[in-house]
Amino acid sequence: MDNFIFENPTKIIFGKGQIARISKEIPAGAKVLITYGGGSAKRTGVLDEVKAALEGYELTEFGGIEPNPSYETLMKAIELVHKNQIDFLLAVGGGSVIDGTKFIAAGAVYEGDPWEILLRRGRGINKALPLGVVLTLPAAGSESNPRAVISRKSMNAKLSFYSTAVFPRFAVLDPTKTYTLPKQQISNGVVDAFMHVFEQYLTVPMEARLQDRFAEGILHTLIELGPVALEDPENYDVRANLMLCATMALNGLIAAGVPQDWSTHMVGHELTALYGIEHAATLAALAPAMLTVLKDKKRAKLLQYGERIWGITEGSEEERIAQAIAKTKEFFEIMQMKTNLRDHGLTPDNIPEILDSLRAHDMVRLGEHQDVTPEVVRQALELCF
């Protein structure tokens, strides 16, 4: 395996009733901005629970952070931070709220145009307001990593940034707060976590045996319990395991010492920015085709994946790889995801626009080998219809 440095400073506070202890994690006298999304935090009572736990603090609220959080909305929050002299941020929600709050944290102290944070992919960003998380939608893993993805509607752009300055100080993971999620969000969360593992695991062999087994354990758990969650959403043990899977899939552990791909994610971001397709839905539609096009470069790991995850041991290498990809697509469909871009209203006529968008955002050398070019993406997209 490659050399690596692994450090994750986020304190995970896991289990029932843990929101009550967040005041122990936020400095006394802090001026706290609570951020949330479209209103479910209010409807489910989570926001009231958070506010009760922070009795005595000076609280300000900022709601309306969208799925695929928009730069335009987040800039309004930054103005509020300055106006109210906020010194601590608390994100209540899922990955979009957390990503948006990370951008607020960095943008509020950035000397210059905050859009530069995204244009520079976070390079040189070494300070931010402190933030914590109360997670209500397990999927993105943003609660314990230093990454965020932000959209700018006026530019049809969806860009990511990385900075250790935006690691959440703590994250409360109470599985009971996921009971009221719609089935579609359960499906999205499972597929999102699954694909996070894929992008780090399905590359090339690195003799990183423990990382592989960690990754495979997450995949097995998602495959076993994802469908159960759709049928029994208030099963605490199921929800707890899935919540932890989503966190462990993207907290840096399984990425230590191994190459990473992320090409499917980058193409998916363009589909979201251009056509408003939900993030996990883009991944479910793209992944089987991307794996098919890249199967020769990923041959060894695809064979390992097929054997260890799906028990595929018979047939030629080509047959086993084809079965592994088919089983992946079948799992997405079991999770009630669409696996064809035509089902999202697209046609092959959209391919040139997608490729132009990739080029415009300098996404022209993707993947673990930096050889997933727009032409390779074209081949994959042609298989998505």
Secondary structure, 3 states (H helix, E strand, C coil): CCCCCCCCCCEEEECCCHHHHHHHCCCCCCEEEEECCCCHHHHCCHHHHHHHHCCCCEEEEECCCCCCCEHHHHHHHHHHHHHHCCCEEEEEECHHHHHHHHHHHHHCCCCCCCHHHHHCCCCCCCCCCCEEEEECCCCCCHHHCCEEEEEEHHHCEEEEEECHHHCCCEEEECHHHHCCCCHHHHHHHHHHHHHHHHHHHCCCCCCCHHHHHHHHHHHHHHHHHHHHHHHCCCCHHHHHHHHHHHHHCCCCCCCCCCCCCCHHHHHHHHHHHHHCCCHHHHHHHHHHHHHHHCCCCCHHHHHHHHHHHHCCCCCCHHHHHHHHHHHHHHHHHHCCCCCCHHHHCCCHHHHHHHHHHHHHCCCCCECCCCCECHHHHHHHHHCCC
